């Protein structure tokens, strides 16, 4: 998984590219970030998939990588802590 500095740089790059109109490059950055487990990048790819800017094959492979990354992070201790926080609120 990329370091927090690398993730921040990727987020800045993809936002910069999408704001200047270079969507192809922004989509590449979102794909990299989503594959590393970034929820916001996955959301952006989903929106662009709905617009027809992302192919089904690309979306499928990115979604698989995103799910694998999220599965690596998941642990019983983390799930128990989340349940405890949710129960207290």
Long-range contacts (C-beta under 8 A, 24 or more apart in sequence): 1-36, 1-37, 1-69, 1-72, 1-73, 2-36, 7-33, 7-36, 7-38, 11-38, 11-40, 11-41, 14-41, 14-44, 23-48, 23-53, 27-53, 27-54, 31-58, 31-62, 34-62, 34-65, 34-66, 35-62, 35-65, 35-66, 35-69, 36-69, 37-66, 37-69, 37-70, 37-72, 37-73, 42-66
